[in-house]
Amino acid sequence: MGTIWFCLVAIMIAMYVLLDGFDLGAGAIHLLVAKTDLERRQVLASIGPVWDGNEVWLIAAGGTLYFAFPALYASGFSGFYLPLMMVLWLLILRGSSLEFRNHVKSAVWDPFWDFLFCASSILLAVFFGAALANVVRGVPLDATGYFFEPLWTNFQLGEETGILDWYTILVGVLALLALVMHGALWVQLKTSGAVNDRAKRLAGHVWWGVVALTAIVTAVTFQVQPQVKENFVTWPLGFVLPLLAVAGLAGVAFELRKHEERKAFFASCAYLAGMLTSVVFGVYPMVLPARNPVYSLTVNGAKAGAYGLKVGVIWWIVGMILAAGYFTFVYRSFAGKVEVESDSNGHSY
Amino acid sequence: MNEALNVHRLHFAFTITFHYIFPQLTMGLALLLVYLKTKALRTGDEHYNRAARFWARIFGINFALGVVTGIPMEFQFGTNWAAFSKTAGGVIGQTLAMEGVFSFFLESSFLGLFLFGEKKLGRVGHWWAAFLVWLGSWLSGFLIVATDAWMQHPVAYRMGANGEIELASFWGLLLNKWAIWQYAHTMLGAVQTGCFVMAAVGAFYLLTNRHEVYGRTFVKGGVLVGVVAAVLQLAPSGDAQGKMIAQNQPVTLAAMEGLFETQEGAPLAILGQPDVKNRKLDNPLVIPKMLSFLTYQKWGANVRGLEAFPQDEWPDQIALLYFSYHLMVGLGTIFIAVMVVAAFLLWRGKLYESRWMLWILMIGVPLPYIANTAGWMTAELGRQPWLIYGLMRTAQGVSPRVVAGNAWFTLIGFMGMYTVLGILWLFLIYREIEEGPGPDEGDSRIEARISVTAD
């Protein structure tokens, strides 16, 4: 039952990254691909009706993690206290800038929120990458089952790690590039004209960076977390997951060249899903590896009571079918390229 | 350790108090939006659709702030209250996870459609979008209240091998009788906020001779729904809540009422300041025997005072608890009076001309916010010193590794950020009200905006 919930939480986190990933990416490139007010409204309209729903995946995944693995939630969230609070602040700033921008028409109002939206999106992408890297690298858990990580120590991978070290920063940069690519592919899919051109070109350029960093990070990760190698050796079938990532990455370049806008975006989804599931597969059965492997939190050590997990499966399945229904309906309703010419509200009708 | 405990408590108290400014209006307005959309559908009058669009804009701003200030609440269970989460996560994680899975997906999906998809959905489809936003927000309210109700009155659990609390019955958790009554009380409070806000905006328009057709619709809608909610708030929901507290948290009841001595025919304190050190109420204004009657329906019933309980089980903020409770009850009584008189004037057809009543409705708008906040403070301060009543003390629940300095750092960060958000919220809501729902006939404001851009 623990392993089932491990997979379910992983699916929810992957959904979050795929969905909120594109609107974070769109935010990160906002100032780069959109120059005029009209163009910026195009970018905003492409995510306007959906970003809030995308972000719900984070809340739902967090809640599910809490319910299925209370000990992990307690230990991880209090240990990552400072960076999580900063993530919250960035989410607040980002949500506010999206909501507030189009309420006032002024030469000082819009640019301020555009800048804040862009900056908070970039920082969030880096933070999420670094957070994932912290989990992979392991944290200074001890016998009490708790830890507290400062923002940084000496940037080395020693016993007393900080949130930021060379490895987590590296992964943070990869996350930013990957989401920039993902976001650019979303924006080109949803827009036309100059924004579409710039987004396509940007995705093509960033692709090289993603390829290079993916290779480097993968190589380094095998050194940093020995469990990853062990798992792939034990269950060779797991290689399907990194293959999915590679295929996705190849697909992005291929489809971009053919101007298949939709397929290019889905290829990027495959890349992100492949990368994430590879990582999750690599650390199993740990849910939070410790620097000293004795203290690592595992699926069995962190899971909640058996009865609760069992009823949870039932309502989770019902809830997910409903959510899939809503999302299909919403994305269908807002399908196609956004049109902002006839509207100053920042949203397509 | 003690300093850290206090900062963590303040951290949660500050962020939840600020957060709850938004959902109470969201949940109340969601119901009123269904009311307006139903009117539009049944009468076919475009006036109600335009009125709904105006409130939808205010709803949107308010909802966004509710979302961004709500995410920190879920996180804080893990960041600041890790020991509590580790112990009780198997139970309260259920309701919190269900909130994300069942209500937030519903709410956010259909709010997007409600705000941006009116033309695509058509008249009936748009009514459904409004209805589902209402359903999502009220479901969310229930799951949060059920979480709190379990902490107030833990049921359906068993102790696990390592001291953690496990869920024993799913339906037992959801159908906790405490949750049912607390939910009714909370939602009626939210509806009153929505009604007071809608009526206040309407009264403002009528008093300033602007958008008068809308002003009448808003005042009427606010008063009609508001009078029902205000009365139901007292009985059965408030009354039932009080009896549950008397039965399950008698020491809390004594502290709320400022009753230090156990006595037969206990009086009900209307005014007075608790002097906890000397165990008495200063400057008391009381109704003799009333507390005994309200609690046990007997004038001479014996009500236990604080002295009947060991002092380490007393709530630790008795004076604040006492004032929160009295403020809530006092304001609730005023709401009934205001709404009943307004409804009477509406029935007699005199409300729109009664400027004094419109003034009261207009300037009364902060009061339901205060009453709702005071009500939650009563519930949460009243539960002290317990985090889970009778099972876990608040002092045992904090994160063991997060020192006071780090908690202060983030608390100050939240204070700064929320001050700015609060100012922006007031500014944007004021702008929407200033701009108004548009002319009563002809184009809506959105269409008007298009012509401006086209120039």
Interface residues (C-beta under 8 A of the other chain):
Chain A: G48 P49 V50 D52 G53 E55 V56 L58 I59 A60 A61 G62 G63 T64 Y66 F67 A68 F69 P70 A71 Y73 A74 S75 G76 F77 S78 G79 F80 Y81 L82 L84 M85 L88 W89 L91 I92 L93 G95 S96 L98 E99 F100 H103 V104 T144 G145 Y146 F147 F148 A304 G305 Y307 G308 V311 G312 W315 W316 G319 M320 L322 A323 Y326 F327 F329 V330 S333 F334 S342 D343 S344 N345 H347 S348 Y349
Chain B: G60 I61 A64 L65 V67 V68 T69 I71 P72 E74 F75 F77 G78 T79 N80 A82 A83 F84 S85 K86 T87 A88 G89 G90 V91 G93 Q94 L96 A97 M98 E99 G100 V101 F102 F104 F105 L106 S108 S109 F110 L111 G112 L113 L115 F116 G117 E118 K119 K120 L121 G160 E164 E166 L167 A168 F170 S399 P400 R401 V402 N406 F409 T410 G413 M417 L421 L424 L428 R431 E432 I446 R449 I450 V452 T453
